[in-house]
């Protein structure tokens, strides 16, 4: 891969004034040199229907295209009932279906999240990591960015004003970019080795 790293950023909240949308915007300003965050809103993604998975709507096709184009993923999630929101799970379900056309070619991802409460989406992020494992995405473990008491971390127009949180996000993104640059050449070599002499059907059944 080139030295430039493109991270696709997705927030699992549709709410105007969302702390998680604000955290994603903040992350866009904190990326390391020679990297960028491309934001993708989930507002237009319909509910997943397996009847439509082979002919998905245009918004889903655009989501899949942007995932394929990205070198890594940043997923910012609220916490609802100890888990991630339905809108986020729905988008991930679309992106991995049908199985032989799933669109997660690269292994790197990081979760983070913001909440008005004291736990700061820790349980939702734990569940999200389980889902990312099912998608064969490696979610970096450190640092964990769990933004608790979000009303005191952002100003009234959604700017992140808490410097320790900014530093954690910088560190998280640096680790993601470093990991992506390190793993991508090795992954490309591994795919070449595994697919040498295999037919297309066999390649679709491989798990990385």
C-alpha positions in Angstrom: 0.0 0.0 0.0 1.1 3.6 -0.3 2.2 5.5 2.7 -1.0 7.5 2.8 -3.7 5.8 4.9 -7.4 6.4 4.4 -9.6 5.6 7.4 -13.4 5.2 6.9 -15.2 6.8 9.8 -18.7 5.7 10.8 -20.8 6.9 13.7 -23.6 4.7 15.0 -25.9 7.6 15.8 -28.2 9.6 13.5 -29.1 12.2 16.1 -28.4 15.8 15.4 -26.2 17.0 18.2 -24.9 13.5 18.8 -21.8 13.3 21.0 -20.6 10.4 18.8 -20.9 12.4 15.6 -19.0 15.1 17.4 -16.3 12.7 18.5 -15.9 11.5 14.9 -15.6 15.0 13.6 -12.9 15.6 16.3 -11.0 12.5 15.2 -11.0 13.8 11.6 -8.9 16.8 12.9 -6.5 14.6 15.0 -5.3 12.1 12.4 -1.5 11.6 12.0 0.4 13.0 9.1 -0.2 11.3 5.7 -3.6 9.9 6.7 -7.2 11.0 6.5 -10.6 10.1 7.8 -13.4 9.8 5.2 -16.8 10.2 6.9 -19.8 8.1 5.9 -23.2 8.9 7.4 -25.7 6.1 7.9 -28.9 8.1 7.5 -29.9 6.6 4.1 -29.1 3.0 4.8 -32.4 1.0 4.8 -33.1 -2.0 7.1 -31.4 -5.1 5.9 -33.5 -7.5 3.9 -31.9 -10.7 2.6 -34.3 -10.6 -0.3 -32.4 -7.5 -1.5 -28.9 -8.5 -0.7 -27.9 -9.3 -4.2 -29.4 -6.1 -5.6 -28.8 -3.7 -2.8 -30.0 0.0 -2.9 -27.6 2.7 -4.0 -26.8 3.9 -0.5 -25.6 0.4 0.4 -23.5 0.1 -2.8 -21.9 3.4 -1.8 -21.2 2.1 1.7 -19.6 -1.0 0.3 -17.5 1.0 -2.2 -16.2 3.3 0.6 -15.3 0.3 2.8 -13.4 -1.4 0.0 -11.6 1.9 -0.8 -10.5 2.4 2.8 -7.4 1.1 4.4 -8.9 0.8 7.9 -12.1 1.6 9.8 -13.0 3.9 12.8 -16.4 3.1 14.3 -17.8 5.5 16.9 -20.7 4.0 18.8 -23.2 5.0 21.4 -24.3 2.4 23.9 -28.0 1.3 23.9 -29.0 -1.5 26.3 -25.4 -2.7 26.9 -24.9 -2.9 23.1 -24.5 -1.0 19.9 -27.4 0.8 18.1 -29.5 -1.0 15.6 -28.5 1.5 12.9 -24.9 0.5 13.2 -25.5 -3.3 13.3 -27.7 -2.9 10.3 -25.0 -1.2 8.3 -22.5 -3.9 9.2 -24.9 -6.6 8.2 -25.4 -5.0 4.8 -21.7 -4.7 4.3 -20.9 -8.4 5.0 -23.7 -9.8 2.8 -23.9 -11.8 0.7 -21.1 -13.8 2.1 -19.2 -14.2 -1.1 -19.3 -10.4 -1.7 -18.4 -9.2 1.7 -16.4 -6.0 1.6 -13.9 -6.0 4.4 -10.6 -6.7 2.5 -8.3 -5.1 5.1 -8.0 -6.2 8.7 -7.6 -3.0 10.8 -10.4 -1.3 12.8 -10.8 0.7 16.0 -13.9 1.4 18.1 -14.5 4.3 20.3 -17.6 6.0 21.8 -19.1 8.8 23.9 -21.8 8.7 26.5 -23.3 11.2 29.0 -23.0 8.4 31.6 -20.0 7.2 33.6 -19.2 4.0 31.7 -18.6 5.8 28.4 -19.8 3.0 26.0 -17.4 0.4 27.4 -20.0 -2.4 27.1 -21.1 -1.4 23.6 -17.5 -1.4 22.5 -17.0 -4.8 24.0 -19.9 -6.1 22.0 -18.7 -4.3 18.9 -15.3 -6.1 19.1 -17.2 -9.4 19.0 -18.9 -8.3 15.8 -15.7 -7.1 14.3 -14.1 -10.5 15.0 -16.9 -12.2 13.1 -16.1 -9.9 10.1 -12.4 -11.0 10.4 -11.4 -7.4 11.4 -8.7 -7.0 14.0 -9.7 -4.3 16.5 -6.8 -2.7 18.2 -7.0 -2.9 22.0 -5.1 0.2 23.2 -5.8 2.8 24.0 -9.5 2.4 24.8 -11.3 5.7 24.0 -14.4 5.6 26.2 -15.6 9.2 26.5 -17.7 9.3 29.7 -19.5 12.4 31.0 -19.6 13.6 27.4 -21.6 16.8 28.3 -18.4 18.0 30.0 -16.1 16.9 27.2 -17.7 18.9 24.4 -18.9 22.5 24.2 -22.4 23.6 23.3 -21.7 23.4 19.6 -20.1 20.0 19.6 -16.4 20.8 19.7 -14.2 18.4 21.8 -12.6 20.6 24.5 -11.1 17.9 26.8 -7.4 17.7 26.1 -6.8 14.3 27.7 -9.5 12.8 25.4 -7.9 14.5 22.4 -4.6 13.0 23.3 -6.1 9.5 23.6 -7.7 9.8 20.2 -4.4 10.9 18.7 -2.7 7.9 20.2 -5.5 5.5 19.0 -5.3 6.8 15.4 -1.5 6.7 15.4 -1.7 3.1 16.5 -4.2 2.3 13.8 -2.2 4.0 11.1 1.0 2.3 12.2 -0.7 -1.1 12.3 -2.3 -0.6 8.9 1.0 0.3 7.3 2.7 -2.7 8.9 0.1 -5.3 8.2 -1.1 -4.5 4.7 2.0 -5.6 2.8 2.1 -8.9 4.8 -1.6 -9.4 4.1 -1.1 -8.9 0.4 1.6 -11.5 0.3 -0.5 -14.0 2.3 -3.4 -13.6 -0.1 -1.1 -14.2 -3.0 0.2 -17.3 -1.4 -3.2 -18.7 -0.5 -4.7 -18.0 -3.9 -1.9 -19.4 -6.0 -3.5 -22.3 -7.9 -7.0 -21.9 -6.3 -10.1 -21.3 -8.3 -12.5 -18.3 -7.6 -14.9 -20.5 -5.6 -12.2 -21.7 -3.3 -10.9 -18.2 -2.7 -14.4 -17.1 -1.6 -14.4 -19.7 1.1 -11.0 -18.7 2.6 -11.1 -16.9 6.0 -8.4 -14.5 7.0 
